[in-house]
Amino acid sequence: MEQRKILIIEDNTDIADIYCKFFKLFYQNIIVDHVIGGLEALEKALASDYSLIICDIQIPEISGIEFFDRLKKESPKSVCKVLFITAGIEKYGKSFLEKQECPYIAKPFTKDIFIEKVNSILNVQV
C-alpha cells in the first residue's frame, strides 16, 4: 500500500493533536505534518505532494482562504486535496467555499462526517 502524506493547518494544537491521533488510529501508511501558520503551510504544500490538506480558515499569517488562493495559483492540481474545517463558516467563508466548490466541514462535526470527507479526497473505499 502506498504511503500518503497529510498536511494539517491548524493553530489550535489540541485540535491538531486529535487529528494526528485519528489518522494514526484509523489509517495505515499515513505521514502527518502539522503547521500553525498559512505561510509555512503554503511552503510545505508547494514542496511536497500531499494526498490531503486539512485547513482551518482562521489561521495566523494568512487566512485559509488566502492560502487556498495562493496554492491555486502556484499548484492548481493541489487544491482538489484541500478540506476546510472551521467554526463560524457563515461568517468566514461559506460563499467562498461554495464558489470554489471546496469540500468543507463546519465545527462541531461527527467522526462519521469527518471520515466521509477525508475518504472522498483520499479516494478510499469504506
Secondary structure as UniProt FT lines:
FT   STRAND          4..9
FT   HELIX           13..26
FT   STRAND          30..35
FT   HELIX           38..47
FT   STRAND          52..55
FT   HELIX           64..74
FT   HELIX           76..81
FT   STRAND          82..86
FT   HELIX           89..92
FT   HELIX           94..100
FT   STRAND          104..106
FT   HELIX           111..122
//
